[in-house]
C-alpha cells in the first residue's frame, strides 16, 4: 500500500513502506543472528533452562544440563526454596573453537515452590542431560472436602 507524501511547493511523491520495512527486518536479523542462544548469567553463574510442573501430589523440576556429570551437581532444599548448582566443565578440544553457544562454568538455578513440600521426600535423577527433581507436597496440602452443617 502506497502512502502519498505531500510537501509544500514540491511535487507529490509516492512512498512504498514495504521494501523499507523488509530492509529494516533483514538488518535486524543480521544484527541479532545467534543472540537468541545467549544464556542469562547471574552473579557469574549461568542459569540453565528449566521447567517446573505441579501435579496433585508433587512438584517436578526438569533442568537441562547436557555434558554435566552427576558428581558436579548440588541439589539443596531449604523450606520451599530449591537450589540446583554446579559446574559444566570445559571440554578438551583438538581443533580450533570457531563459535561457542553452549555455556560452561558455574551454573545456578533457584525456584521458590508455590506450596509447602515434604523436605524428606526429594528425589533427583540425571538422565540424558536432563536433571529431574521430584519433591512431594506436604500431605496437609491436599484438598479436603468440608461438609457444611
Backbone as a chain_set.jsonl record, in Angstrom:
{"seq": "XXXXXXXXXXXXXXXXXXXXXXXXXXXXXXXXXXXXXXXXXXXXXXXXXXXXXXXXXXXXXXXXXXXXXXXXXXXXXXXXXXXXXXXXXXXXXXXXXXXXXXXXXXXXXXXXXXXXXXXXXXXXXXXXXXXXXXXXXXXXXXXXXXXXX", "coords": {"N": [[0.846, -1.165, 0.0], [0.672, 2.09, -0.9], [1.711, 5.203, 0.372], [0.825, 8.575, 0.202], [2.904, 11.285, -0.015], [3.077, 14.609, 0.679], [4.577, 17.613, 0.131], [4.946, 21.056, 0.869], [4.983, 23.287, -1.883], [6.292, 21.499, -3.577], [6.579, 18.582, -5.683], [4.194, 15.881, -5.609], [4.905, 12.783, -4.118], [5.11, 9.206, -4.146], [5.355, 6.881, -1.52], [6.538, 3.744, -0.783], [6.194, 1.693, 1.847], [6.73, -1.026, 2.363], [9.157, -2.235, 1.112], [11.134, -0.79, 2.542], [10.605, -1.582, 5.187], [11.127, -4.336, 4.946], [13.884, -4.252, 4.42], [14.777, -3.138, 6.849], [13.985, -5.188, 8.61], [15.604, -7.282, 7.674], [18.16, -6.234, 8.238], [18.02, -6.126, 11.061], [17.734, -8.864, 11.646], [20.238, -9.83, 10.789], [21.843, -8.454, 12.596], [20.994, -9.496, 15.054], [21.579, -12.179, 14.812], [22.195, -15.294, 16.138], [22.097, -14.298, 18.727], [19.869, -15.142, 20.116], [20.479, -17.431, 21.403], [21.768, -16.865, 23.722], [22.545, -17.408, 27.087], [21.154, -16.523, 30.216], [23.06, -14.838, 32.774], [23.807, -14.79, 36.171], [25.341, -13.294, 38.83], [27.834, -14.284, 37.909], [27.323, -16.944, 37.316], [25.812, -19.146, 34.996], [22.344, -19.531, 34.065], [20.604, -22.389, 33.751], [18.21, -23.747, 31.366], [14.898, -24.53, 32.428], [12.0, -26.354, 33.606], [9.093, -26.179, 35.625], [6.788, -28.216, 37.071], [3.595, -28.86, 38.41], [1.934, -31.403, 40.088], [-0.838, -33.314, 41.417], [0.236, -34.379, 43.769], [2.932, -33.662, 43.943], [5.887, -31.671, 43.092], [7.557, -31.271, 40.053], [10.671, -30.75, 38.746], [12.514, -29.991, 35.951], [15.673, -29.727, 34.643], [17.83, -28.588, 32.177], [20.868, -29.976, 31.594], [23.054, -30.779, 29.777], [26.053, -32.6, 29.232], [27.001, -32.394, 31.811], [28.344, -33.932, 34.629], [26.955, -36.106, 37.111], [28.26, -35.945, 39.529], [29.05, -33.358, 39.646], [26.949, -31.783, 40.368], [24.882, -30.06, 42.649], [22.153, -30.379, 44.718], [19.884, -28.709, 46.682], [17.517, -28.133, 49.307], [15.67, -25.803, 51.026], [13.246, -25.188, 53.111], [10.769, -24.008, 51.063], [12.42, -23.316, 49.023], [14.235, -24.319, 46.315], [17.458, -25.116, 45.258], [19.685, -25.553, 42.658], [22.852, -26.216, 41.742], [26.174, -26.069, 40.326], [28.774, -27.199, 38.108], [29.629, -26.951, 34.712], [32.044, -28.438, 33.014], [34.806, -27.377, 31.014], [35.28, -28.714, 27.823], [37.863, -30.734, 26.5], [39.544, -29.808, 23.593], [40.445, -30.629, 20.257], [40.67, -29.307, 17.872], [40.232, -25.946, 16.576], [38.126, -23.782, 18.286], [35.482, -22.327, 16.817], [33.049, -21.097, 17.228], [31.07, -20.441, 20.062], [28.222, -21.405, 21.731], [27.069, -22.835, 23.728], [27.006, -22.722, 27.258], [29.652, -22.726, 29.649], [31.188, -23.51, 32.805], [30.305, -22.272, 36.066], [26.964, -22.945, 37.193], [23.641, -22.021, 38.203], [20.457, -22.567, 39.464], [17.488, -21.441, 40.805], [14.437, -21.778, 42.565], [11.425, -20.832, 44.12], [9.089, -22.802, 45.434], [5.541, -23.01, 44.956], [4.002, -24.076, 47.021], [3.786, -25.794, 50.233], [6.269, -28.253, 50.972], [7.379, -31.668, 51.36], [10.195, -32.058, 52.944], [11.641, -34.35, 53.357], [11.236, -36.042, 51.274], [12.647, -35.968, 48.664], [13.673, -36.479, 45.407], [16.261, -36.963, 43.049], [17.326, -37.223, 39.721], [19.55, -37.812, 37.081], [19.38, -37.982, 33.693], [20.132, -38.557, 30.364], [21.114, -35.932, 30.03], [19.256, -34.342, 31.324], [18.248, -33.132, 34.373], [16.063, -34.34, 36.72], [14.054, -33.392, 39.308], [12.084, -34.442, 41.904], [9.724, -33.467, 44.204], [7.801, -34.177, 46.907], [4.573, -32.978, 47.847], [3.592, -31.526, 50.944], [1.642, -33.532, 53.008], [-0.574, -32.369, 54.242], [-1.444, -30.474, 52.479], [-3.286, -31.377, 50.679], [-6.377, -31.204, 48.948], [-9.334, -30.961, 50.71], [-12.593, -31.971, 51.267], [-15.093, -30.227, 52.889], [-17.862, -30.712, 54.813], [-20.822, -28.878, 54.961], [-22.664, -27.95, 57.738]], "CA": [[0.0, 0.0, 0.0], [1.484, 3.298, -1.033], [1.283, 6.398, 1.078], [1.111, 9.799, -0.544], [3.631, 12.268, 0.782], [2.977, 15.93, 0.053], [5.374, 18.666, 0.737], [4.559, 22.357, 0.303], [5.744, 23.819, -3.015], [7.042, 20.459, -4.285], [5.694, 17.614, -6.318], [3.687, 14.791, -4.783], [5.62, 11.524, -4.382], [4.549, 8.011, -3.501], [6.324, 6.139, -0.714], [6.164, 2.345, -0.537], [6.88, 1.308, 3.092], [7.063, -2.456, 2.45], [10.579, -2.518, 0.9], [11.923, -0.233, 3.643], [10.411, -2.454, 6.352], [11.855, -5.578, 4.685], [15.305, -3.958, 4.618], [14.993, -2.995, 8.283], [13.881, -6.528, 9.191], [16.807, -8.017, 7.272], [19.287, -5.7, 9.007], [17.864, -6.562, 12.455], [18.03, -10.296, 11.703], [21.698, -9.989, 10.73], [22.39, -7.932, 13.835], [20.649, -10.368, 16.175], [21.873, -13.571, 14.497], [22.911, -16.012, 17.179], [21.887, -13.762, 20.065], [18.768, -15.838, 20.759], [21.003, -18.565, 22.153], [22.506, -16.399, 24.887], [22.0, -17.88, 28.349], [21.297, -15.494, 31.237], [24.107, -15.034, 33.773], [23.543, -14.076, 37.41], [26.492, -13.401, 39.739], [28.899, -15.08, 37.306], [26.883, -18.313, 37.027], [24.726, -19.154, 34.021], [21.079, -20.109, 34.522], [20.153, -23.362, 32.742], [16.777, -23.808, 31.06], [14.215, -25.437, 33.351], [10.547, -26.361, 33.691], [8.546, -26.568, 36.922], [5.447, -28.769, 36.873], [2.918, -29.232, 39.645], [0.917, -32.437, 39.991], [-1.663, -33.339, 42.625], [0.97, -34.761, 44.971], [4.365, -33.328, 43.922], [6.443, -30.714, 42.137], [8.58, -31.88, 39.199], [11.532, -29.726, 38.169], [13.417, -30.552, 34.953], [16.707, -28.753, 34.318], [18.691, -29.05, 31.084], [22.281, -29.941, 31.967], [23.844, -31.69, 28.949], [27.502, -32.545, 29.418], [27.343, -32.238, 33.223], [28.406, -35.189, 35.375], [26.138, -36.016, 38.317], [29.123, -35.577, 40.668], [29.265, -31.908, 39.59], [25.658, -31.138, 40.615], [24.452, -29.997, 44.039], [20.73, -30.079, 44.859], [19.554, -28.46, 48.086], [16.163, -27.647, 49.554], [15.525, -25.129, 52.311], [11.849, -24.775, 53.102], [10.212, -24.16, 49.721], [13.418, -22.851, 48.056], [15.089, -25.352, 45.723], [18.64, -24.576, 44.594], [20.472, -26.519, 41.906], [24.065, -25.524, 41.318], [27.262, -26.952, 39.947], [29.701, -26.71, 37.097], [29.807, -27.641, 33.437], [33.475, -28.292, 32.762], [35.253, -27.134, 29.638], [35.656, -29.933, 27.095], [39.148, -30.638, 25.795], [39.332, -29.714, 22.151], [41.595, -30.929, 19.394], [40.704, -28.259, 16.851], [40.005, -24.561, 16.957], [36.724, -23.481, 18.556], [35.106, -21.191, 15.966], [31.867, -20.443, 17.778], [30.57, -21.056, 21.295], [26.876, -21.025, 22.114], [26.789, -23.509, 24.998], [27.683, -22.119, 28.401], [30.487, -23.561, 30.505], [31.486, -22.877, 34.089], [29.331, -22.444, 37.143], [25.555, -22.692, 36.916], [22.789, -21.95, 39.397], [19.024, -22.425, 39.205], [16.74, -21.36, 42.054], [13.0, -21.564, 42.448], [10.632, -20.961, 45.338], [7.908, -23.563, 45.052], [4.337, -22.292, 45.387], [3.284, -24.732, 48.113], [4.642, -26.48, 51.196], [6.795, -29.523, 50.479], [7.917, -32.626, 52.32], [11.647, -31.976, 52.763], [12.23, -35.686, 53.463], [10.944, -36.869, 50.101], [13.205, -35.324, 47.475], [14.391, -37.414, 44.537], [16.936, -36.299, 41.927], [17.84, -38.203, 38.766], [20.12, -37.238, 35.868], [19.253, -38.931, 32.596], [20.223, -37.966, 29.029], [21.365, -34.499, 30.104], [18.174, -33.626, 31.999], [18.11, -33.421, 35.793], [14.668, -34.302, 37.155], [13.919, -33.372, 40.764], [10.691, -34.63, 42.322], [9.552, -33.12, 45.61], [6.412, -34.428, 47.299], [3.896, -31.941, 48.601], [3.273, -31.881, 52.312], [0.351, -34.224, 52.957], [-1.643, -31.497, 54.708], [-1.835, -29.555, 51.416], [-4.283, -31.967, 49.788], [-7.705, -30.615, 49.009], [-10.233, -31.732, 51.565], [-13.985, -31.522, 51.2], [-15.664, -29.982, 54.211], [-19.317, -30.719, 54.743], [-21.466, -27.751, 55.636], [-23.755, -28.422, 58.625]], "C": [[0.893, 1.23, 0.0], [0.869, 4.421, -0.23], [1.676, 7.612, 0.244], [1.769, 10.788, 0.401], [3.566, 13.595, 0.037], [3.807, 16.915, 0.845], [4.97, 19.995, 0.097], [5.523, 22.77, -0.821], [6.621, 22.778, -3.705], [6.054, 19.487, -4.901], [5.274, 16.53, -5.321], [4.442, 13.515, -5.154], [4.911, 10.386, -3.646], [5.666, 7.293, -2.762], [5.771, 4.753, -0.456], [6.896, 1.882, 0.724], [7.349, -0.142, 3.13], [8.542, -2.734, 2.187], [11.462, -1.97, 2.021], [11.811, -1.102, 4.897], [11.126, -3.79, 6.17], [13.352, -5.374, 4.878], [15.638, -3.837, 6.097], [14.953, -4.353, 8.976], [15.126, -7.354, 8.89], [18.026, -7.545, 8.069], [19.211, -6.149, 10.465], [18.173, -8.047, 12.598], [19.532, -10.548, 11.658], [22.349, -9.545, 12.028], [22.182, -8.901, 15.006], [20.991, -11.836, 15.947], [22.707, -14.201, 15.609], [22.671, -15.49, 18.587], [20.774, -14.469, 20.804], [19.23, -16.997, 21.617], [21.728, -18.151, 23.43], [21.785, -16.847, 26.155], [22.178, -16.787, 29.396], [22.374, -15.861, 32.253], [23.766, -14.178, 34.981], [24.7, -14.353, 38.353], [27.564, -14.34, 39.205], [28.516, -16.511, 36.971], [25.749, -18.263, 36.0], [23.513, -19.875, 34.588], [20.599, -21.086, 33.457], [18.643, -23.298, 32.528], [16.112, -24.838, 31.962], [12.7, -25.284, 33.233], [10.156, -26.781, 35.097], [7.101, -26.986, 36.68], [4.869, -29.152, 38.228], [1.875, -30.288, 39.352], [0.097, -32.397, 41.282], [-0.848, -33.583, 43.888], [2.44, -34.345, 45.001], [4.666, -32.179, 42.971], [7.544, -31.442, 41.376], [9.37, -30.745, 38.559], [12.488, -30.426, 37.223], [14.367, -29.457, 34.513], [17.608, -29.342, 33.249], [20.15, -28.863, 31.465], [23.11, -30.907, 31.113], [25.339, -31.49, 29.192], [27.943, -32.384, 30.859], [27.297, -33.6, 33.897], [27.615, -35.038, 36.667], [26.963, -35.66, 39.556], [29.361, -34.069, 40.732], [27.982, -31.116, 39.823], [25.348, -31.192, 42.103], [22.991, -29.581, 44.063], [20.456, -29.873, 46.336], [18.167, -27.84, 48.187], [16.127, -27.049, 50.946], [14.119, -24.549, 52.352], [11.26, -25.05, 51.732], [11.214, -23.761, 48.64], [14.322, -24.013, 47.614], [16.237, -24.659, 44.991], [19.394, -25.718, 43.936], [21.679, -25.761, 41.38], [25.125, -26.546, 40.951], [28.144, -26.321, 38.894], [29.66, -27.594, 35.857], [31.253, -27.37, 33.041], [33.766, -28.126, 31.28], [35.717, -28.453, 29.029], [37.02, -29.713, 26.439], [38.891, -30.685, 24.307], [40.619, -30.009, 21.412], [41.772, -29.804, 18.384], [40.504, -26.884, 17.449], [38.504, -24.346, 17.148], [36.354, -22.214, 17.799], [33.899, -20.425, 16.507], [31.418, -21.187, 19.022], [29.18, -20.498, 21.582], [26.537, -21.649, 23.464], [27.628, -22.89, 26.115], [28.508, -23.159, 29.139], [30.772, -22.78, 31.775], [30.384, -23.141, 35.084], [27.911, -22.169, 36.657], [24.796, -22.678, 38.227], [21.354, -21.737, 38.945], [18.326, -22.444, 40.552], [15.274, -21.138, 41.767], [12.382, -21.71, 43.838], [9.323, -21.614, 44.92], [6.658, -22.937, 45.659], [3.551, -22.943, 46.518], [4.266, -25.423, 49.045], [5.024, -27.856, 50.682], [7.275, -30.39, 51.631], [9.424, -32.701, 52.085], [12.33, -33.343, 52.835], [11.955, -36.559, 52.245], [11.352, -36.143, 48.819], [13.982, -36.38, 46.701], [15.013, -36.619, 43.398], [17.566, -37.352, 41.038], [18.349, -37.465, 37.529], [20.083, -38.298, 34.782], [19.248, -38.172, 31.276], [20.329, -36.448, 29.071], [20.274, -33.682, 30.752], [18.121, -34.088, 33.451], [16.647, -33.275, 36.157], [14.644, -34.403, 38.671], [12.433, -33.464, 41.078], [10.62, -34.376, 43.821], [8.078, -33.292, 45.949], [5.853, -33.225, 48.053], [3.653, -32.44, 50.016], [1.858, -32.429, 52.331], [-0.808, -33.354, 53.411], [-2.155, -30.559, 53.628], [-2.925, -30.112, 50.511], [-5.644, -31.336, 50.016], [-8.627, -31.538, 49.803], [-11.615, -31.137, 51.477], [-14.519, -31.375, 52.62], [-17.178, -29.887, 54.063], [-19.872, -29.551, 55.543], [-22.622, -28.295, 56.461], [-24.656, -27.302, 59.047]], "O": [[1.779, 1.359, 0.845], [-0.352, 4.564, -0.168], [2.755, 7.644, -0.348], [1.251, 11.085, 1.478], [3.967, 13.675, -1.124], [3.721, 17.007, 2.069], [4.683, 20.041, -1.099], [6.737, 22.609, -0.696], [7.6, 23.141, -4.357], [4.848, 19.567, -4.667], [5.942, 16.31, -4.311], [4.605, 13.196, -6.332], [4.21, 10.6, -2.657], [6.767, 7.113, -3.283], [4.652, 4.608, 0.037], [8.112, 1.693, 0.681], [8.284, -0.459, 3.866], [9.154, -3.434, 2.994], [12.436, -2.615, 2.409], [12.804, -1.33, 5.589], [11.674, -4.329, 7.131], [14.022, -6.238, 5.444], [16.652, -4.363, 6.556], [15.79, -4.639, 9.832], [15.64, -8.049, 9.767], [18.83, -8.361, 8.522], [20.231, -6.516, 11.048], [18.81, -8.452, 13.571], [20.045, -11.384, 12.403], [23.29, -10.176, 12.508], [23.072, -9.098, 15.834], [20.716, -12.664, 16.815], [23.776, -13.706, 15.967], [23.008, -16.171, 19.555], [20.733, -14.402, 22.032], [18.481, -17.496, 22.456], [22.249, -19.006, 24.146], [20.571, -16.687, 26.281], [23.245, -16.178, 29.465], [22.58, -17.036, 32.557], [23.471, -12.99, 34.846], [25.009, -15.508, 38.645], [28.143, -15.112, 39.968], [29.325, -17.232, 36.386], [24.838, -17.443, 36.114], [23.634, -20.719, 35.476], [20.223, -20.661, 32.364], [17.898, -22.851, 33.4], [16.685, -25.893, 32.234], [12.189, -24.242, 32.822], [10.805, -27.637, 35.697], [6.296, -26.217, 36.154], [5.566, -29.699, 39.083], [1.027, -30.107, 38.478], [0.32, -31.54, 42.137], [-1.181, -33.066, 44.954], [3.136, -34.636, 45.973], [3.83, -31.773, 42.164], [8.363, -32.143, 41.971], [8.795, -29.877, 37.903], [13.197, -31.349, 37.625], [13.941, -28.392, 34.065], [18.097, -30.463, 33.391], [20.617, -27.737, 31.638], [23.8, -31.767, 31.66], [25.819, -30.366, 29.336], [29.139, -32.249, 31.12], [26.321, -34.337, 33.752], [27.602, -33.959, 37.26], [26.422, -35.13, 40.527], [29.822, -33.556, 41.752], [27.921, -29.924, 39.518], [25.523, -32.226, 42.747], [22.626, -28.551, 43.496], [20.751, -30.744, 47.155], [17.709, -27.13, 47.292], [16.502, -27.695, 51.925], [13.836, -23.541, 51.705], [11.248, -26.195, 51.28], [10.899, -23.855, 47.453], [15.058, -24.597, 48.41], [16.02, -23.735, 44.207], [19.704, -26.723, 44.575], [21.536, -24.777, 40.654], [24.986, -27.736, 41.232], [28.255, -25.1, 38.788], [29.656, -28.821, 35.948], [31.637, -26.232, 32.771], [33.068, -28.663, 30.42], [36.459, -29.21, 29.655], [37.294, -28.644, 25.894], [38.112, -31.507, 23.824], [41.718, -29.691, 21.867], [42.895, -29.401, 18.081], [40.593, -26.688, 18.661], [37.707, -24.687, 16.274], [36.862, -21.138, 18.112], [33.76, -19.227, 16.258], [31.388, -22.417, 19.041], [28.986, -19.286, 21.666], [25.802, -21.058, 24.256], [28.805, -22.579, 25.93], [28.118, -24.322, 29.243], [30.621, -21.559, 31.823], [29.628, -24.105, 34.962], [27.68, -21.288, 35.829], [25.239, -23.242, 39.228], [21.068, -20.845, 38.148], [18.54, -23.353, 41.354], [14.909, -20.406, 40.847], [12.76, -22.583, 44.619], [8.55, -21.046, 44.149], [6.713, -22.39, 46.76], [2.525, -22.406, 46.934], [5.431, -25.618, 48.699], [4.226, -28.541, 50.044], [7.541, -29.903, 52.73], [9.875, -33.338, 51.133], [13.48, -33.479, 52.416], [12.403, -37.704, 52.195], [10.511, -35.76, 48.006], [14.831, -37.08, 47.252], [14.386, -35.716, 42.845], [18.249, -38.258, 41.514], [17.661, -36.596, 36.993], [20.671, -39.37, 34.92], [18.453, -37.251, 31.088], [19.717, -35.753, 28.26], [20.339, -32.453, 30.743], [17.969, -35.277, 33.73], [16.048, -32.222, 35.937], [15.145, -35.367, 39.25], [11.629, -32.672, 40.586], [11.351, -34.981, 44.606], [7.214, -32.642, 45.36], [6.565, -32.549, 48.795], [3.526, -33.643, 50.247], [0.963, -31.842, 51.723], [-1.94, -33.591, 52.99], [-3.183, -29.908, 53.816], [-3.44, -29.39, 49.658], [-6.005, -30.984, 51.139], [-8.672, -32.747, 49.572], [-11.784, -29.924, 51.6], [-14.406, -32.286, 53.441], [-17.695, -29.083, 53.287], [-19.435, -29.281, 56.662], [-23.469, -29.021, 55.941], [-25.614, -27.525, 59.787]]}, "num_chains": 1, "name": "protein.A"}
